[in-house]
Amino acid sequence: MINIKKSRIVSVIIYLLEMSAYLCAATIVGYLFKNINSPETTVVLAYLLGVLLTARYTKGYIYGFISSVLSIFTYNFFFTEPYYTFSVNNPSYIVTFAVMMLTAIITSTLTSHVKKSATVAQEKEAETKALYMLTNHLTDAEDIHDVAKTATCIISNVMNCNAACLCFNENKQPENIYIQQVSPGNIINRDTESLNEIKKKTEIAQKGYYIDEDFYNWLIYGKENILGIIRIPQTTASNMSEAQTHLLRAMIESTALAMDRIISLQQKIKYQEKSRQEHYRGNLLRAISHDLRTPLSGIMGTSEMIMDMSDKTDPRHELAEQIHKDADWLHSLVENILSLTKLQEGKLLINKQPEAVEEVVSGAVRHIMHRSPDREIDISIPEELLLVPMDAKLIEQVLINLFDNAINHTPAENEISVCVSYDKSHKCAVFTVADRGEGIKEGDSENIFKMFYTTREMHADAQRGIGLGLSICDAIVKAHGGTIKAQNRKDGHGAEFIFTLPMEDKK
């Protein structure tokens, strides 16, 4: 701020000296005209020329106006009788002074206006050239660091300084290194000072920039967050004109657009790559699952036949029973994989029909009891008939998966419960599958519905899963327009999974 004030004072002194020089020169020329007996109008023209030159080579209207006033007094002092006084004996001089004043002011104003218009035109031309050059070079940038280098070089050249640029990473934090131009075309890396301090200053920055010991730091704003900082040395930034500031802001906006474009392109490439991987994985899983279906059915049928043909005390019966149990688990896993791949590709059609909740729940329980006859499942269903729009087969699959999950996380002696109710306020059916196991550990609740996510907290007799059952439940329920969540029971003993289905047809 002190440098700015000093610079302004120096400029004012220079302009005043220029104005005084033109006024003295006009007076000297006037004396020359007087000595050769030229008309008084020639002397007046000399002063008008001085006013014109003052308006042309000084900044603003004020110096031209002051020069006009001083010219009148100087002309009166040196060239009207009585000489070397400000007295006026001839009344006609008053009219001359008035006309001279008016002419000088108009001349000064017009000259200043023309000068200002020319300056604005030059500034716009320079701005257009600078922005064109910057935009043209930014199109070749491959990442935001290339953008930063290009912007640093061009801004340095346009502003005639050694500018710098600090990029922010994907986590919206300033990077450890920033780049700076130390000479035309020579870019070096510098260690960033206190990162936390920079982060705090960017959060409270006013007018799009903040000032530190060495730089004016102009923030590069992207669509969603700050992408970086353009750093202009204080010696340059403190003396920038309004036009230069406007140009700098425009160049920073162009830099932000280029960074946003590259970030969007990188995100698009990542998304495409992820989609391609998901597609390949889905095709592989589907192919393997289809190939496993037939032999699994044969294994299950053969094991059932051996169980029927042998006595329960026969060791072969126990082996066949274990084979049937494992094959049934694999068959369930295959069905889950096929359902998941269909859901991901949008090929699984949801055929919603009003279905009786009691029948759907009973079907799921029968399926589980066939596989785990020793388990106890408590059922709570409204006494009145509750019809819910759903795809019965898919919702039954959801319940089966939730039961399987509860069985895997609950000791055999603890019960599992399923409760169905109607929420009048939200007009939806609420399904709750609860267990008396270890509950949901901290950190699991956020990932529990993600594909292939499994927990280690399972009892000794549990069948290890691969983390597909709950993700399928999530996909099926959401495809029905419902919601699903997992939480620990209020009494702290076990977990409960709650999903809702909208009752579009409920009157």
C-alpha positions in Angstrom: 0.0 0.0 0.0 2.9 2.4 0.8 4.4 1.7 -2.7 1.1 2.5 -4.3 0.8 5.9 -2.5 4.4 6.7 -3.4 3.8 5.8 -7.0 0.7 8.0 -7.2 2.5 11.0 -5.6 5.4 10.7 -8.1 2.9 10.6 -11.0 1.1 13.7 -9.8 4.4 15.6 -9.4 5.5 14.6 -12.9 2.2 15.7 -14.5 2.3 19.0 -12.6 5.9 19.6 -13.9 4.8 18.8 -17.4 1.8 21.2 -17.1 4.1 24.0 -15.8 6.6 23.4 -18.6 3.9 23.7 -21.3 2.6 26.9 -19.6 6.1 28.4 -19.5 6.7 27.5 -23.1 3.4 29.1 -24.1 4.4 32.3 -22.2 7.8 32.4 -23.9 6.2 31.9 -27.3 3.7 34.7 -26.5 6.6 37.1 -25.7 8.1 36.3 -29.1 4.8 37.0 -30.8 4.5 40.2 -28.9 8.0 41.4 -29.8 7.2 41.0 -33.5 3.9 42.9 -33.0 1.7 39.8 -33.7 -2.0 40.1 -32.9 -3.1 39.1 -29.4 -5.0 36.2 -30.8 -1.7 34.5 -31.6 -0.7 34.7 -28.0 -4.1 33.2 -27.0 -3.5 30.3 -29.5 -0.1 29.6 -27.9 -1.8 29.1 -24.6 -4.5 27.0 -26.2 -1.7 24.9 -27.6 -0.2 24.5 -24.1 -3.6 23.4 -22.8 -3.9 20.9 -25.7 -0.4 19.4 -25.0 -1.2 19.2 -21.3 -4.4 17.3 -21.9 -2.6 15.0 -24.4 0.3 14.0 -22.2 -1.2 13.9 -18.8 -3.8 11.5 -17.3 -7.3 12.5 -16.7 -9.3 15.7 -17.1 -8.1 17.6 -14.0 -4.7 18.7 -15.4 -6.2 20.1 -18.6 -8.7 22.1 -16.5 -6.1 23.5 -14.2 -3.9 24.4 -17.2 -6.9 26.2 -18.7 -7.4 28.3 -15.6 -3.7 29.1 -15.1 -3.4 30.1 -18.8 -6.1 32.8 -18.3 -4.3 34.2 -15.2 -0.9 34.0 -16.9 -2.2 35.7 -20.1 -3.8 38.4 -17.9 -0.6 38.9 -15.9 1.9 39.2 -18.7 0.0 40.4 -21.8 -2.8 42.7 -20.7 -2.6 46.3 -19.4 -1.7 47.0 -16.7 1.2 44.5 -17.0 2.3 42.2 -14.2 -0.9 42.6 -12.3 -4.2 40.7 -12.3 -6.2 43.9 -12.7 -8.3 44.4 -15.9 -8.8 48.0 -17.2 -10.4 47.1 -20.4 -13.8 45.3 -19.9 -13.5 43.7 -23.4 -10.8 41.5 -21.9 -13.3 39.9 -19.6 -15.1 38.6 -22.7 -11.8 37.5 -24.2 -10.9 35.6 -20.9 -14.3 33.9 -20.9 -14.1 32.8 -24.5 -10.5 31.7 -23.9 -11.5 29.8 -20.8 -14.4 28.0 -22.6 -12.3 27.2 -25.6 -9.5 25.9 -23.5 -11.8 23.7 -21.4 -13.5 22.3 -24.5 -10.2 21.6 -26.2 -8.8 19.9 -23.0 -12.0 17.8 -22.6 -12.1 16.7 -26.2 -8.4 15.9 -26.2 -8.6 13.9 -23.0 -11.7 12.0 -24.3 -9.9 11.1 -27.6 -6.9 10.0 -25.6 -9.0 7.9 -23.3 -10.8 6.3 -26.2 -7.5 5.5 -27.9 -6.2 4.0 -24.6 -9.3 1.9 -24.2 -9.0 0.6 -27.7 -5.4 -0.2 -27.3 -6.1 -2.0 -24.0 -8.9 -4.0 -25.6 -6.7 -5.0 -28.5 -3.9 -6.0 -26.1 -6.4 -8.0 -24.0 -7.8 -9.7 -27.1 -4.3 -10.7 -28.3 -3.3 -11.9 -24.9 -6.4 -14.0 -24.4 -6.1 -15.4 -27.9 -2.5 -16.4 -27.3 -3.3 -17.9 -24.0 -6.4 -19.9 -25.3 -4.4 -21.1 -28.3 -1.6 -22.5 -26.2 -4.0 -24.0 -23.6 -5.6 -26.2 -26.2 -2.4 -28.2 -26.4 -2.2 -28.9 -22.6 -2.6 -32.5 -21.5 -3.1 -32.0 -17.8 -3.6 -29.2 -15.3 0.2 -28.9 -14.7 0.6 -28.2 -18.4 -2.1 -25.6 -18.1 -0.3 -24.1 -15.1 3.0 -23.9 -17.0 1.4 -22.3 -20.0 -0.6 -19.8 -18.0 2.5 -18.9 -15.9 4.6 -18.2 -19.0 2.0 -16.1 -20.9 0.9 -14.1 -17.8 4.5 -13.4 -17.0 5.1 -12.1 -20.5 1.9 -10.0 -20.6 2.4 -8.6 -17.1 6.2 -8.3 -17.5 6.9 -10.1 -14.3 7.9 -13.5 -12.9 4.4 -15.0 -12.2 3.9 -18.3 -10.5 1.1 -20.9 -10.3 0.1 -23.3 -7.4 -2.2 -26.2 -8.3 -4.7 -27.9 -6.0 -4.9 -31.7 -6.0 -8.0 -33.9 -6.2 -8.6 -33.6 -2.4 -8.9 -29.8 -2.8 -5.6 -29.2 -1.0 -2.6 -27.1 -2.3 0.2 -29.2 -3.7 3.7 -29.3 -2.1 5.3 -27.7 -5.1 4.4 -24.6 -7.2 6.0 -23.4 -10.5 7.4 -20.0 -11.2 9.0 -18.3 -14.2 12.4 -16.9 -13.3 13.3 -15.7 -16.8 11.5 -15.8 -20.2 10.7 -19.4 -20.9 12.5 -20.7 -17.8 10.1 -22.4 -15.4 11.3 -23.9 -12.1 9.7 -25.7 -9.2 9.6 -24.2 -5.7 8.6 -25.7 -2.4 5.2 -24.4 -1.2 5.2 -22.6 2.1 2.8 -23.6 4.9 0.0 -25.5 3.2 -2.5 -25.1 6.1 -2.0 -21.3 6.0 -2.6 -21.2 2.3 -5.7 -23.3 2.7 -7.1 -21.0 5.4 -6.3 -17.8 3.4 -8.1 -19.2 0.3 -11.2 -19.8 2.4 -11.4 -16.2 3.6 -10.0 -14.5 0.5 -12.0 -11.4 -0.5 -12.3 -10.0 -4.1 -10.8 -13.2 -5.5 -7.3 -12.8 -4.1 -5.2 -12.4 -0.9 -1.8 -10.8 -0.2 1.2 -12.4 1.5 4.8 -11.4 1.9 5.8 -11.9 -1.7 2.8 -12.3 -3.9 -0.7 -11.2 -4.7 -2.4 -14.6 -4.9 -5.3 -14.7 -7.3 -7.6 -17.8 -6.9 -8.5 -20.0 -9.9 -12.1 -20.9 -9.4 -13.4 -24.0 -11.1 -17.1 -25.1 -11.4 -17.1 -26.7 -8.0 -14.0 -25.7 -6.1 -10.7 -23.9 -6.2 -8.3 -25.4 -8.8 -5.2 -23.3 -8.1 -3.6 -19.9 -7.5 -1.9 -17.5 -9.8 0.8 -15.6 -7.9 1.8 -12.1 -9.1 4.9 -10.5 -7.4 3.9 -7.6 -5.1 6.1 -5.1 -7.0 4.0 -5.7 -10.1 0.6 -6.3 -8.6 0.6 -3.2 -6.5 1.2 -1.0 -9.6 -1.3 -2.7 -12.0 -3.9 -0.4 -13.7 -7.6 -1.2 -13.7 -7.2 -2.5 -17.3 -4.3 -4.8 -16.3 -6.3 -6.1 -13.4 -9.3 -6.8 -15.7 -7.0 -8.6 -18.2 -5.4 -10.7 -15.5 -8.9 -11.8 -14.3 -9.8 -12.7 -17.8 -6.7 -14.8 -18.3 -7.3 -16.5 -14.9 -10.9 -17.3 -16.0 -9.5 -18.8 -19.3 -7.0 -20.9 -17.2 -9.9 -22.1 -15.0 -11.9 -23.2 -18.0 -8.9 -25.1 -19.4 -8.4 -26.8 -16.1 -12.1 -27.7 -15.7 -12.0 -29.1 -19.3 -9.1 -31.4 -18.6 -10.5 -32.5 -15.2 -13.8 -33.3 -16.8 -12.0 -35.2 -19.6 -10.0 -37.2 -17.1 -13.1 -38.1 -15.1 -14.8 -39.2 -18.3 -11.9 -41.4 -19.2 -11.9 -42.9 -15.7 -15.6 -43.5 -15.8 -15.3 -45.2 -19.3 -12.5 -47.4 -18.0 -14.5 -48.3 -15.0 -17.5 -49.1 -17.1 -15.4 -51.2 -19.4 -14.0 -53.1 -16.5 -17.4 -53.6 -15.0 -18.7 -54.9 -18.4 -15.8 -57.4 -18.7 -16.3 -58.5 -15.1 -20.0 -58.9 -15.6 -19.5 -61.0 -18.8 -16.9 -63.2 -17.1 -19.1 -63.8 -14.0 -22.2 -64.5 -16.2 -20.3 -67.0 -18.3 -18.9 -68.8 -15.3 -22.2 -68.8 -13.6 -24.0 -70.3 -16.6 -21.4 -73.0 -16.9 -21.7 -73.9 -13.2 -25.5 -74.1 -13.2 -25.8 -77.5 -15.0 -23.2 -79.4 -13.0 -24.4 -78.0 -9.7 -28.0 -79.2 -10.5 -26.5 -82.6 -11.2 -24.5 -82.6 -8.0 -27.6 -81.6 -5.9 -29.8 -84.2 -7.6 -27.2 -87.0 -7.1 -26.6 -86.0 -3.4 -30.3 -86.0 -2.7 -30.6 -89.5 -4.3 -27.7 -90.8 -2.1 -29.4 -89.3 0.9 -32.7 -91.0 0.1 -31.0 -94.3 -0.5 -28.9 -94.4 2.6 -29.7 -94.5 6.3 -29.1 -91.3 8.4 -26.6 -93.3 10.5 -24.6 -94.2 7.4 -21.5 -92.0 6.9 -22.3 -91.7 3.2 -25.6 -90.0 4.2 -23.7 -87.3 6.2 -21.2 -86.8 3.3 -24.0 -86.5 0.8 -25.8 -84.1 3.0 -22.7 -81.9 3.3 -22.2 -82.1 -0.5 -25.9 -81.1 -1.0 -25.5 -78.2 1.4 -22.4 -76.8 -0.3 -23.8 -77.3 -3.8 -27.0 -75.5 -2.7 -24.9 -72.6 -1.4 -23.0 -72.5 -4.7 -26.3 -72.6 -6.6 -27.5 -69.7 -4.6 -24.3 -67.8 -5.3 -24.7 -68.4 -9.0 -28.2 -67.1 -9.0 -27.1 -64.0 -7.1 -24.3 -63.4 -9.7 -26.7 -63.7 -12.6 -29.2 -61.4 -10.9 -26.5 -58.8 -10.2 -25.2 -58.8 -13.8 -28.7 -58.4 -15.1 -29.4 -55.5 -12.7 -26.2 -53.8 -13.7 -26.9 -54.1 -17.4 -30.6 -53.1 -17.0 -31.8 -56.4 -18.4 -33.7 -57.5 -15.2 -37.3 -56.5 -15.8 -39.3 -55.5 -12.8 -42.8 -56.9 -13.1 -44.7 -55.2 -10.3 -48.0 -56.7 -9.3 -50.1 -56.4 -6.1 -48.8 -59.3 -4.0 -49.8 -60.6 -0.6 -47.0 -59.9 1.8 -47.7 -63.1 3.7 -47.2 -65.3 0.7 -43.9 -63.7 -0.3 -42.5 -63.9 3.3 -43.7 -67.5 3.7 -42.0 -68.5 0.5 -38.7 -67.0 1.6 -38.9 -68.6 5.0 -39.8 -72.1 3.5 -36.7 -71.8 1.2 -34.5 -71.0 4.2 -36.0 -73.7 6.4 -35.3 -76.2 3.7 -31.6 -75.3 3.7 -31.3 -74.6 7.4 -34.0 -76.6 9.2 -32.5 -76.1 12.6 -32.8 -72.3 12.5 -35.7 -70.5 14.2 -37.4 -67.6 12.4 -40.0 -65.5 14.1 -42.6 -64.0 11.7 -44.7 -60.9 12.4 -47.2 -59.9 9.7 -50.3 -57.6 9.9 -53.6 -59.6 10.4 -55.3 -57.7 7.6 -54.4 -58.6 4.1 -51.6 -56.3 2.9 -51.1 -56.1 -0.8 -47.9 -54.5 -2.0 -46.9 -53.7 -5.6 -43.8 -55.7 -6.2 -42.1 -58.3 -8.2 -42.7 -61.2 -5.9 -39.8 -63.4 -7.1 -37.3 -60.6 -6.7 -38.5 -59.4 -3.3 -38.4 -63.1 -2.1 -34.8 -63.1 -3.3 -34.2 -60.0 -1.2 -35.6 -61.7 1.9 -33.7 -64.9 1.3 -30.4 -62.9 1.0 -31.2 -61.0 4.2 -32.0 -64.3 6.0 -28.7 -65.8 4.7 -26.8 -62.8 6.0 -28.5 -63.1 9.4 -27.8 -66.8 9.6 -24.1 -66.2 8.8 -23.8 -63.6 11.6 -26.0 -65.3 14.3 -25.2 -68.3 16.4 -27.5 -71.3 15.8 -29.2 -71.0 19.2 -30.3 -67.3 18.6 -33.5 -66.5 16.7 -34.0 -64.5 13.6 -37.1 -62.4 13.0 -38.9 -60.8 10.1 -41.5 -58.1 10.7 -43.7 -56.4 8.1 -45.8 -53.3 8.8 -47.5 -50.4 6.9 -46.2 -46.9 7.3 -49.2 -44.6 6.8 -47.3 -41.4 6.9 -44.9 -42.4 4.1 -47.4 -44.7 2.4 -45.0 -47.6 2.2 -44.6 -51.2 3.4 -41.7 -51.7 5.9 -39.8 -55.0 6.0 -37.4 -55.6 8.9 -35.1 -58.6 9.2 -33.4 -58.7 12.6 -30.9 -61.0 14.3 -29.2 -61.6 17.6 -25.7 -61.6 16.4 -22.7 -59.4 17.0 -24.2 -56.4 15.3 -22.7 -54.1 12.7 -19.2 -52.9 13.5 -18.1 -49.3 13.2 -17.1 -48.6 9.6 -19.1 -51.4 8.1 -22.4 -49.6 7.8 -21.0 -47.3 5.0 -19.8 -50.2 2.9 -22.1 -53.0 3.8 -24.2 -52.7 0.6 -21.2 -52.4 -1.7 -20.3 -55.2 -4.1 -17.9 -57.8 -2.8 -17.7 -56.2 0.6 -17.5 -58.8 3.4 -17.0 -58.6 7.2 -14.9 -60.9 9.3 -17.3 -61.1 12.2 -19.0 -64.4 11.5 -19.6 -67.4 13.8 -17.6 -70.6 13.4 -20.3 -72.5 11.5 -21.1 -69.7 9.0 -20.7 -70.2 5.3 -18.3 -67.6 3.9 -19.9 -65.3 1.3 -18.3 -63.1 -1.3 -20.2 -59.9 -0.7 -22.9 -60.0 -3.3 -26.1 -60.8 -1.4 -26.6 -57.4 0.2 -25.6 -55.5 -2.9 -28.3 -57.4 -4.8 -30.8 -56.5 -2.1 -29.9 -52.9 -2.5 -30.2 -52.9 -6.3 -33.6 -54.8 -6.3 -35.1 -52.6 -3.6 -34.0 -49.4 -5.3 -35.3 -50.7 -8.6 -38.7 -50.9 -6.9 -38.4 -47.3 -5.8 -37.8 -48.2 -2.2 -35.0 -47.7 0.3 -32.9 -50.0 2.4 -30.6 -49.5 5.4 -28.7 -51.4 8.0 -28.4 -50.5 11.7 -27.8 -52.1 15.1 -30.8 -52.9 17.2 -31.8 -50.4 19.9 -31.1 -53.0 22.6 -27.6 -53.4 21.3 -28.0 -57.1 20.7 -27.7 -57.8 17.0 -28.5 -55.9 13.7 -31.5 -55.2 11.7 -32.0 -54.6 8.0 -34.9 -52.4 7.0 -36.2 -51.9 3.5 -39.3 -50.1 2.3 -41.5 -50.6 -0.8 -43.8 -47.7 -2.0 -47.6 -48.5 -2.0 -48.6 -46.8 -5.2 -51.9 -48.7 -5.3 -52.7 -48.2 -1.6 -56.0 -46.2 -1.3 
